[in-house]
């Protein structure tokens, strides 16, 4: 069993990581909803925000950098496909 101090530290880190992961999921979900709704001006801002949050999560080690790159790519592709479909 870990010492009490290690357990407290681990719990703090776990709580912080859970909040950051939840924020990442929320930002990505919001961007996807806006893209699918066809609100391009708002969607572009949301996608940029999502990409920024994914980069931050990757830097902090919450998700692997390739995972972040894949998600960013899929998000950008979805936005670009919607843009080209509306033109």
BAKE-365732 format. One record per residue (C-alpha): residue in one letter; x, y, z; residue number from 1. Coordinates in steps of 0.1 Angstrom, whole numbers, plus 2048, in hexadecimal, padded with zeros to 3 digits. Last residue first. Layout:
+--------+-----+-----+-----+-----+
! residu !  xx !  yy !  zz ! num !
+--------+-----+-----+-----+-----+
!      a !   X !   Y !   Z ! NUM !
...
+--------+-----+-----+-----+-----+
***
This chain:
+--------+-----+-----+-----+-----+
! residu !  xx !  yy !  zz ! num !
+--------+-----+-----+-----+-----+
!      x ! 739 ! 902 ! 601 !  87 !
!      x ! 726 ! 8F1 ! 61D !  86 !
!      x ! 735 ! 8CF ! 616 !  85 !
!      x ! 758 ! 8DE ! 616 !  84 !
!      x ! 753 ! 8EE ! 638 !  83 !
!      x ! 745 ! 8CE ! 647 !  82 !
!      x ! 762 ! 8BA ! 63A !  81 !
!      x ! 77A ! 8D4 ! 648 !  80 !
!      x ! 76B ! 8D2 ! 66A !  79 !
!      x ! 76B ! 8AC ! 66B !  78 !
!      x ! 78F ! 8AB ! 65F !  77 !
!      x ! 799 ! 8C4 ! 67A !  76 !
!      x ! 789 ! 8AE ! 695 !  75 !
!      x ! 798 ! 88E ! 687 !  74 !
!      x ! 7BA ! 89E ! 686 !  73 !
!      x ! 7B8 ! 8AC ! 6A9 !  72 !
!      x ! 7AD ! 88A ! 6B6 !  71 !
!      x ! 7CA ! 878 ! 6A5 !  70 !
!      x ! 7E3 ! 891 ! 6B1 !  69 !
!      x ! 7D7 ! 88F ! 6D5 !  68 !
!      x ! 7D9 ! 869 ! 6D3 !  67 !
!      x ! 7FC ! 86B ! 6C4 !  66 !
!      x ! 806 ! 882 ! 6E1 !  65 !
!      x ! 7FA ! 86A ! 6FB !  64 !
!      x ! 7DF ! 877 ! 712 !  63 !
!      x ! 7E1 ! 886 ! 735 !  62 !
!      x ! 806 ! 88C ! 731 !  61 !
!      x ! 806 ! 8B1 ! 738 !  60 !
!      x ! 811 ! 8B9 ! 715 !  59 !
!      x ! 7F6 ! 8A3 ! 706 !  58 !
!      x ! 7DB ! 8B3 ! 71B !  57 !
!      x ! 7E7 ! 8D5 ! 710 !  56 !
!      x ! 7E7 ! 8CB ! 6EC !  55 !
!      x ! 7C4 ! 8BD ! 6EF !  54 !
!      x ! 7B9 ! 8DD ! 700 !  53 !
!      x ! 7C7 ! 8F2 ! 6E3 !  52 !
!      x ! 7B7 ! 8DB ! 6C9 !  51 !
!      x ! 795 ! 8DE ! 6DB !  50 !
!      x ! 798 ! 904 ! 6DC !  49 !
!      x ! 7A0 ! 905 ! 6B7 !  48 !
!      x ! 782 ! 8ED ! 6B0 !  47 !
!      x ! 76B ! 903 ! 6C5 !  46 !
!      x ! 776 ! 923 ! 6B2 !  45 !
!      x ! 771 ! 912 ! 691 !  44 !
!      x ! 74F ! 904 ! 69D !  43 !
!      x ! 742 ! 927 ! 6A6 !  42 !
!      x ! 748 ! 934 ! 683 !  41 !
!      x ! 73D ! 913 ! 673 !  40 !
!      x ! 71C ! 90D ! 683 !  39 !
!      x ! 714 ! 8EE ! 66E !  38 !
!      x ! 703 ! 8DA ! 68A !  37 !
!      x ! 71D ! 8BF ! 685 !  36 !
!      x ! 739 ! 8D7 ! 68A !  35 !
!      x ! 729 ! 8E6 ! 6A9 !  34 !
!      x ! 723 ! 8C4 ! 6B8 !  33 !
!      x ! 747 ! 8B9 ! 6B1 !  32 !
!      x ! 756 ! 8D8 ! 6C1 !  31 !
!      x ! 741 ! 8D4 ! 6E0 !  30 !
!      x ! 74B ! 8AF ! 6E3 !  29 !
!      x ! 770 ! 8B8 ! 6E0 !  28 !
!      x ! 76D ! 8D3 ! 6FA !  27 !
!      x ! 75A ! 8BD ! 712 !  26 !
!      x ! 772 ! 8A0 ! 70E !  25 !
!      x ! 790 ! 8B6 ! 715 !  24 !
!      x ! 77F ! 8C5 ! 734 !  23 !
!      x ! 777 ! 8A2 ! 741 !  22 !
!      x ! 79C ! 898 ! 73C !  21 !
!      x ! 7A8 ! 8B7 ! 74F !  20 !
!      x ! 790 ! 8B1 ! 76B !  19 !
!      x ! 79A ! 88C ! 76E !  18 !
!      x ! 7BF ! 895 ! 76D !  17 !
!      x ! 7BB ! 8AE ! 78A !  16 !
!      x ! 7A8 ! 894 ! 79E !  15 !
!      x ! 7C2 ! 879 ! 797 !  14 !
!      x ! 7DF ! 890 ! 7A0 !  13 !
!      x ! 7CF ! 899 ! 7C1 !  12 !
!      x ! 7C7 ! 874 ! 7C8 !  11 !
!      x ! 7EB ! 86A ! 7C0 !  10 !
!      x ! 7F8 ! 885 ! 7D8 !   9 !
!      x ! 7E2 ! 87A ! 7F4 !   8 !
!      x ! 7EB ! 855 ! 7EF !   7 !
!      x ! 810 ! 85E ! 7EE !   6 !
!      x ! 80D ! 870 ! 80F !   5 !
!      x ! 7FA ! 854 ! 81F !   4 !
!      x ! 814 ! 83B ! 815 !   3 !
!      x ! 80C ! 823 ! 7F9 !   2 !
!      x ! 800 ! 800 ! 800 !   1 !
+--------+-----+-----+-----+-----+
***
